[in-house]
């Protein structure tokens, strides 16, 4: 009898053990998710920035209209051959402004949008060719007074650092002037030469691409960034006046409209300081 009871107990134990093993095998195994980054870039931010810039102005005169006295301007007089009067000179200077943006982080990938507005004094003067003469005794000047950008950002978060690229639209305001003489042996400062001058302010749009690195601590971050703005090619009109124009038009108080294709490209290096708000964002995890 004891042997029968012992066998029943052993059988019951084996049955229970088998049920436990089967239950364990039927239970799905869940892997732990990958660890979250120790720093989270999600949130709105504002900042200040500044730096230096350099660029190039390229112009090609396409034609002129002559407007004698108080009369109406004549038809467009194209250059023959067209586009032969071309100029190219460099610009450089400084810029400073503000930025506002938002980041959203998914594990180590950071998506963002950003807008900025900047004052600038990036300018240059160079010898140029205009419609009266193709000699280098004409001066052209370009100044970028300010620019703005609206861009998207894509970055990789590595601990407290963010490495990112960006791209989007750009807008700039340019001051441009031309000053020319009609003598091959006389510069603009020479007395007695017939001269003509014109200036124009134009707003232009294009695109921007860039890349940078940012380092964050608590609510603050610092960044270093490079951007290239390509404004593209657009038509600008210089309305020239002066003794040279009076002589060409054959009447006093005349003017000439000079039509030119203008292309602007600007390179920027920026350093900036941002403050991130924690609205709808997890608080930063501070590690030693």
Protein Blocks (a to p, Z undefined) as FASTA:
>chain_A
ZZmmmmmmmmmmmmmmmmmmmmmmmpccddddddddfbdfbdcddddddddddddddddd
fbdcddehjbdcddddddddehkaccddddddddddddddddddehjbccdddddddddd
dddddddddfkbccfkbccddddfbdcdddddddddehjbccdddddddddddddddddd
fbfkbcfklghiacdddddddddddddddddddddehjbccddddddddebjadddddde
djklmmmnopahiacdddddddddddddddddddddfehiacddddZZ
